[in-house]
Amino acid sequence: MPDSVSRTRRRDPARLLSLYSLFLLAFLRNRDRLPETALPPVAVLNSLLHLLLKPALIGLPVALALRRWRTAALLMPLAAEFVRQYGGQLWRMARPPQPISSPRSLTALTYNLHKEDVHLEPILKVIRSANADVVALQEIGSRAAECFEQELAAQYPYRSLQPYPAFPSAGQGLLSRFPLSEVQYWRHEGVVNALGHQRAILNAHGVSIALYNVHPVHPGMVGKVFDARPRQWEIDQILARLAQERHSVILLGDFNMTDQSDAYRQITERYSDVFRKVGVGMGYTFPAWRYPQARELTNGLPLGWLPPLFRIDYVFVSEGIQALKAQVWHDSGGSDHLPLWVQLAV
């Protein structure tokens, strides 16, 4: 076979699409037997799967246009899987949900502050403009906590701000218009670089709600190559605590997982993902690198133009709490996360 013909076949887009399809189809068929806690490559693939499925949406019409029927047949189940997973969220872009009012509604914001302790005015602006009844903060620094105590006391009379000066990423905070009681803060003792968690009882409209503000570790920050086990240990501990609750539950925070991870599927067996239920679009919250102070992970590269590509900030609720609305806030305030705002009926 002439070299030119061989090179053409290697460069054939349909051939590349077929290889891509075969790989992803094999992974999807077998991933229930491939635990991400035991296999770091599986944890990576689970984290990227929402992105890896997208080329099928483009490749399928291309293959059909080129009459590459075999390639189209391979791409079709991948495109169908993406639509099955995310079609509802994308359909709502064409038909946005109408505003809902409820006398027993509650709005909440979950917001990772990226340890910001210098440029605090943009963060204050985000919190004030979101105007949520309850704000769950992750990675709150000491100066930020002092600032919020002074600047937000009138808007949020109930506060529990718990910075962790020795490791600012572990700081957690709650701001609330409703009374908070039984506030607890903890870190998982068995996890390297463990982040912080909070639990409080929120009394909203006469209803007691167990509010969990959580921040499990990312698989890339535990000293090994994408080790998902520490995150799973923390999720298991949180779910064990939740199993003891007698109240309805709001579980929110930066979970450092995508909606394709094993941990996500474990949580959603018992709790409803508010954005998946009523949100519009893909709901990506990370990375938000528009502000210079947010680009710690870019190593100086000019990546402020890059849009968020991962949904790792969530609000989950138990039965008895209804999801009304969810949206990713348009401004990060200088953090590397976009906040997530939700409206619930209790």
Secondary structure by P-SEA (a helix, b strand, c coil): ccaaaaaaaaacaaaaaaaaaaaaaaaaaccccccccccaaaaaaaaaccccaaaaaaaaaaaaaacaaaaaaaaaaaaaaaaaacaaaaaaaaccccbbbbcbbbbbbbbbccccccccaaaaaaaaaacccbbbbccccaaaaaaaaccccccccbbbbbbbcccccccccccccccccbbbbbcccccccbbbbbbbbbbccccccccccccccccccccccccaaaaaaaaaaaaaaaaacccbbbbbcccccccccaaaaaaaccccccccccccccccccccccccccccccccccccccccccccccccccccccccccccccccccccbbbbbbcccc
